[in-house]
Amino acid sequence: MKAAIFHGPHQALTIEDLSGLSGLHASYIGQIERGVKKSSLNSISVLALALGIAPGRFFDDGPAAEELHRLDDAVRASTTSER
């Protein structure tokens, strides 16, 4: 059984799933997750796009991050409704 590591509103993804969505190698993603490797800004962007989240979501920490998420969600909702 593969462990689900990333949870979205309607899904749970394994490293292998995320690798397929992002085009990044599964071992590289695992090394980033464990803190063995540092991720480049490009990799962060690629992973965020694959997960359907803003890159800033990887840097969650405290009340300021929660406020940023509310703003991000509001912007995302307004741009989605305009399409």
C-alpha positions as CSV (number, residue, x, y, z in Angstrom):
1,M,0.0,0.0,0.0
2,K,1.3,3.4,-0.9
3,A,1.0,6.2,1.6
4,A,-1.0,9.2,0.6
5,I,1.1,12.3,1.3
6,F,-0.7,15.2,-0.4
7,H,-4.4,15.9,0.3
8,G,-6.5,18.1,-1.8
9,P,-10.2,18.9,-1.6
10,H,-11.1,15.7,-3.6
11,Q,-8.0,13.6,-3.7
12,A,-5.1,12.0,-1.9
13,L,-1.9,11.7,-3.9
14,T,1.2,9.4,-3.5
15,I,4.6,10.6,-4.4
16,E,4.3,8.5,-7.6
17,D,1.0,10.2,-8.5
18,L,2.6,13.6,-8.0
19,S,5.6,12.6,-10.0
20,G,3.3,11.7,-12.9
21,L,1.4,15.0,-12.6
22,S,4.5,17.1,-12.3
23,G,7.0,15.4,-14.5
24,L,9.5,15.4,-11.6
25,H,11.1,12.1,-10.6
26,A,9.5,10.4,-7.6
27,S,12.8,10.0,-5.8
28,Y,13.5,13.7,-6.1
29,I,10.1,14.6,-4.6
30,G,10.7,12.1,-1.8
31,Q,14.1,13.7,-1.0
32,I,12.5,17.2,-0.9
33,E,9.8,15.9,1.4
34,R,12.3,14.4,3.8
35,G,14.5,17.5,3.7
36,V,17.4,15.7,2.0
37,K,17.3,18.0,-1.0
38,K,16.5,21.7,-1.4
39,S,13.9,22.5,-4.0
40,S,14.5,25.1,-6.7
41,L,11.9,27.8,-7.3
42,N,11.1,26.1,-10.6
43,S,10.4,22.8,-8.8
44,I,8.2,24.5,-6.3
45,S,6.2,26.1,-9.1
46,V,5.9,22.8,-10.9
47,L,4.7,21.0,-7.8
48,A,2.3,23.7,-6.9
49,L,0.8,23.7,-10.4
50,A,0.5,19.9,-10.3
51,L,-1.3,20.2,-7.0
52,G,-3.5,23.1,-8.1
53,I,-2.3,25.3,-5.2
54,A,-0.4,28.6,-5.0
55,P,3.4,28.1,-4.4
56,G,3.1,30.0,-1.1
57,R,1.1,27.1,0.4
58,F,4.4,25.2,0.8
59,F,5.5,27.9,3.3
60,D,2.7,27.7,5.7
61,D,3.5,29.1,9.2
62,G,1.2,30.7,11.6
63,P,-1.6,33.3,11.5
64,A,0.1,35.4,8.7
65,A,0.0,32.4,6.4
66,E,-3.7,31.7,7.2
67,E,-4.5,35.3,6.2
68,L,-2.5,34.9,3.0
69,H,-4.5,31.7,2.2
70,R,-7.8,33.5,2.7
71,L,-6.7,36.2,0.3
72,D,-5.4,33.7,-2.2
73,D,-8.6,31.7,-2.0
74,A,-10.7,34.9,-2.5
75,V,-8.6,35.9,-5.6
76,R,-8.8,32.4,-7.0
77,A,-12.5,32.3,-6.5
78,S,-13.0,35.7,-8.2
79,T,-10.8,34.8,-11.2
80,T,-12.6,31.5,-11.6
81,S,-16.0,33.1,-11.6
82,E,-14.9,35.6,-14.2
83,R,-14.1,32.8,-16.7
